[in-house]
Amino acid sequence: MGVVRVLIVDDSALVRKVLTMELSRCRDIEVVGSAVDPYVARDKIVRLRPDVITLDLEMPRMNGLAFLAKLMKYYPLPVVVVSSLTPTNSEAAIRALELGAVEVICKPGPASRTPEISQQLIHAVRAAASAQITQQKGNLETSAASTTLPFNFQTTNKVLAIGASTGGTQAIESVLRDLPPTFPGTVIVQHMPEQFTVSFARRLNQICQMEVREARDNDPVGPGVALVAPGNRHMLLQQSGSRYLVRIKAGPAVNHHRPSVDVLFQSVARCAGSNAVGVLLTGMGADGAKGLLAMHEKGAHTLAQNEQTCVVFGMPREAIKLGAAEDVMPLQNIPRAIVSFWQSQEKGMREEFQSGGNAYKQTKA
C-alpha cells in the first residue's frame, strides 16, 4: 500500500500533537499536516492530497458533520472520526458513519488508556487507507417498510450471528433492514468503542422492524430481537434449557478487538451448531474467520460478503481462504439468502414429518 499520508483535523492543539506523535511512530504512516477547522482543512486537502483524514466533530466555524457531508459529496476521502465519549458525540459519530466515515475511535483520554487508543488509531487509519470510498448521493435516510422479506414461521432454536468491522455499520443496517419483525434471534458484533454501540443499536432500532438494542448480560435470544455486543466487552452465546441467552464478559482482546467476532462465533458454534447461520461482513483483519470456520464445521450455514460490496475485504477474504464460507455474495443478496435458507429448512422438515406420518398410516392400515 505504501506510506499512508494523513491530515489531522481538530481544533485542539493538544489532540493534534498527541495524534501526530502516535501516528508518527509507524513507518507506514506519515502525518502530512493538520488543520484547526474545516476551512483550513479544505485548503490543505487540495494542496497536500492526503490519503486519510482524522476528523473531530466539534469545531469552530463549521462542525465536523457539515464538513463531512460536503467532503463526501464533492471530494470523497477515507475519514476516521476521532470523538469524545459523550452521549451527544456518540450520536454524532453514528451520523458520521452514515455520511461515509469509515471508522470512529475515542479521543485520547487518561494516560493509562493512551497505548490502547494509539493501537485503535493506527488500526483505523490503516483500515481507512484500504477502504473503497464512494461518493454520497441523495438522501441517506432509508425505510424498512418496502423491502422487508416475508417470513412465515417463528422459532426459538435458531440463531443468526453477524460480525463486521470497518464499514460494518452500514452493512449491518442493510442486512437487518430487510429482515421481518418475527425473524429468529440475532446476535451482532461490530468493532466499535464503548458507548458508541448504544447509539448504533438505537439507530438500528429506529429503522428496522426487529427490536434492536445493546446487549445486557443474560439477555434472552429470541424471535424479533437483535442484540448488539457492547463496546469493550465480549459477547458469547450460551444455552439455557431449550433457549439461548448472551453473556457479556470482560477479558483480554482477541485479534486486537473487544468485542471480538471470533469469540461470538466460537460460542455460537458450540451452543447452536446446525441451528445457526453465520454472516461475516466487511472489515479489516482476520477477526471472525476462524469462528466462521468453527460454525461451518458444526453444521451452521455460513455466508461472507463479496469483495465488490465490501468497504474493506479483509475479514471475509480470510474466512474464504479458510473454506469457512459456504456462500460468498453481494451485500444486497444476503438478507434474502438467510431467509430462503431457513424457509427451505422449514419446508424440508415439514415434508419429512408429513411423509413419516403417511408411512405410519400405511403401516397401521
N, C-alpha and C positions, 0 to 999 in steps of 0.2 A: 504493500500500500504506500510505502514511502513515509516521509515525515508529515504528520498532521499539523496543519497551520491553524492556530486558534486565536480568535478575537474574544476578549473578555469584556462584557458589557455590564457594568454595575456602578451605582453612584457612590458606593463606599470604598474609600481608598484602602482601608484595611482588608476588605474582602478581595479587592483586585490584587493586592500584594500577596495574600495567602494563596489564592488560586494560581497566580503566576508562579509562585515558589513551588507549589506541589506539582503542577504540570511540568515544570522545567526539570524535574528530577528524571523524566523519561526521555530517552534518546529519540524515540519516535514521535515526540510531540514538541512543537515549537510555538510559544506564545508570541505572535507577531505584533500584538498591540492590545490596547484597552481603550474603553470609552466610558464616559461618565453618564451619558444619556443617549437615547435613540438617535438624536440628530447628529451627534458626533459619530455614533456607530455607523449611521448611513454613509457618511463621507469616507470612513475608514474601510468599510466593506468594499466600496467601489475602488479605492486605492490599493488596499492590501490583498484583496481577494482571498479571504480565509476559507479553510475547508469546513470549519466548525465554529459556531458561536456559542458561548455560555451567556445566558441572559437572566438578569434579575427581573422581577415582575413589578417591583415598587421603585419607580424612578421619577425624577422631576421632568417637567415639560411634556413628556408622553409616557404613559405607563407601558409596561412590557407587553401586555396583551394586545394593545392597539398597534404597537410596533411589530409584533409577531404576525398579526393578521396582514399588515401591509407587506412585510417581508415575504411571506409565503405566497402572496398573490403576484408580486412583481419581481422578486429576486429570491426564489426558494433556496434555502441553505439548511443543512442539518443544525438544529438548535438543541442545546441542553439547557433546561431551565434549572437555575440554582435558587432555591426559595427557602425562606424561613419556615419553621414548623409552627404555624398557627392555623386555626380553622379557616380563616379568610384566605390565607395564602394557599392552603390545600385545595380549596375550591377553585382558585385562580389557576393553580397548576394543572388541575384536571382539564380546565378550559383550554389551557395552553397545549395540552396533548391533543385535544380535539382540533385545534387550529393547525397542528402539524409539527409541534415539537416532538423529538424522538425519545427524549429521556427527561426525567425530573429527579433531582437529588437535593438533599438538605444543605443549607448553608453551614459552613464550619461553625461549630459551637464551642463547648468546653474543650480544653486542651486534651482531655482523656479520649475524646472521640475523633481527634484530628487524623490519626492514621486510618481509621475506618472510613471517614469521609473522603480522605485522599484516594483510597482504593476505589471507592464508588465513583469519584470524579474521573479518574483515569479510565476506568472501565466504560463510563458513559461517553466520554469523548471518543474513545476508540470505536465504540459501537456506532456512534453518530457518524463517524467518518466513513463507515462502510454501509450506511443506510441508503436506501433508494428513496429519494425525496421527489414528490410530485407536486405540481402547482395546485393550490387550493382554488376551487371554483364554486361559486353559488353558495347557497345556504347549507350549512353543515348540520342543521337540525334534521333528525330522522324520526320516523314513526314506525312502530312495530305493527300497527293495525292492518296494513295492507299486505304484509309479507309473511305473516305467521303461518307456519305449516300445520296441516291437520294432524292430529294425534289422538287416536280413539281408545286408548286404554291407559289405566293407571296401575302403577306397581311400586312397591316399597323395596323391592330387592334389586333394583337396577341403579347403577351409579354412572354418571358422566364426569370424567376428570379432565380438566383443561389446564395446560401450562403455557406460559408465554413470558417474554421479556421485552426487549426493545421493539417498539411498535405494537405491543400486545394490547394496549388499552382499546385501540380502535378495532383490532382483530377480534377480541373477545366480545366487544359490543356487537360486531357484525354477526357473530355466531348466536349469541343469546337473543338478539332482537328478533330472530326468526323462529325461536322455539316457543311452543304453546305453553299456556299457563299451567297445564297439568303434567308437564314433562318430568321425567324421573329426577331425583335429587342430583344436584350438580355441585362439584367442588372445584375451586379455581385457585391457582397460584399465579399471580402476576408480580414480577420483581418490581417492588415499589417501596419507598421508605414508609416507616410507621406514620400514622395519622393521615397520610395521603390515601391509604386504602379505604378509609371511611368515606371520603368524598367520592372515590371511584365507585364504590358499591352504591352509594346514594344516587349517583348519576345513572348507573345502570338500572336501578330500581325505577327511576322515573320514565325510562324509555322502553323497558322490557315488560312482557306480560307475566313472566315469572317474578316472584318476590326475590330480590337480590339484597343481601346485607353482608356486612363484615362478620366473619365467623367468631363465635364465642366458644369457650371450652365446653364440651358436652352438648353442643347444639345437635339436634337430630338432623339426619339427611333424609329427606323425603320428597315426594312429588310436589312440584310447583315452587321449590326453593333452591336458590343458588347461593352458595356460601363462598365468600372471598377471604383467603388467608390474610390475617392482619400483618402489616409490615413489621419486620424484625422478630417474627415468631414463625416457627414451623407449624404446619397443619398436617395431621395424619388422620386417616380413616380408621375407625375401629368398629367391630361388630358387637352389638348388644342384643342378644337373643336373635330374633328374626329381623332386627332393624340395624341401621348404621347410625353412627354419630361421629363427630370430629373431636379430636383432642388438639389443643393449642399448647405448644411447648416452646421453651427456650432451647438452649443447646448451641453448639458451635455451628458456624455457617458451613454449608455443604455446596461445593462448587462455587465458593465465594458468595453464596446467597443465603439469606434467611428472610423470608421463607424460600425453600428450595422445591423445585418441581420434582426432582428425584425423590425427595423424602415423601411427598404426597403420593406419587405414582407407585413407589415400592409398597406403601401401606395399602393402596387400592388393590395391587396385585395379590397381596397376602389375604385381604379380607373379602374382596368381591370376586376375584378371579374372572370367570367367564361371564359374570353378570355385569361387567363394566365395559365402558367404551372410553378409550384414552385419546386425547387430541393434543398434539404438540404444535404450537403456533410460532410465529416469528420471534426471533431473539438471538442475541449474540452468545457464543459459547457452546457448552455441551450439556447444560443442566436439563434434565428430563429425558435424555437419550437412553440411558441405562434403565431408568424407571419405566419408560415406554416398552423397552425390550422385556423387562420383567412382567409387565402386564400381558404382552403378547404371548410369552411363554406359559402364562397361567390361563390362556384361553380368551382373554379380552380382545375385543375388536379395536384396532389401533389405526389412527389417521395422523398424517402430517401435512402441514401446509406446503404448497409447492413454492419453488424459488421465485417465480414470476410475480406472485402476490405478496411475498414477504418484504417487510422493510429491511430486515436482516435475516439471512437464510441460515445462520449458524446452528441453532438448536435443531430445527428439522433436518438439516443436512447430516448432522452427526447421528441422529436416530435412523435415518435412511441407510447410512453406511453400516450400521449395526444390524440391519434387517429387522428393525423394530416396528416399522410402519407397514401395515398390510396395504394401505392405500395412500397415495400422495395426490393431492388435488388442490385446485384453486380455492381460496378462502370462501368465495361466494357459494361453492358447492358443498361445503362441509355440513351446514345445518341439515340440508335435505338428505345427505348421506347418512347422518346419525339417525334421523327419524326413520328413513327407509330400512335401515338395518334392524332396528328394534321392531318395526312393524312386520318385517318379514319373519323375524324370530317368533313373534306372537302368532302369526298366521301358521307357521310350521308346527308350533306346539298345539295349536287348536286342531289342526288337521290330524296330527298324530293322536291326540286324545279321542277325536271322533272315530278314527279308523280302529283304535283299540276298543272303543265302545261297540262298534259294529261287529268286530270279531267276537266279542263276548256274547252279543245277542245271537250270532250264528251258532256258537258253541252250545248255548242254552237250548236253541231250537233243535 
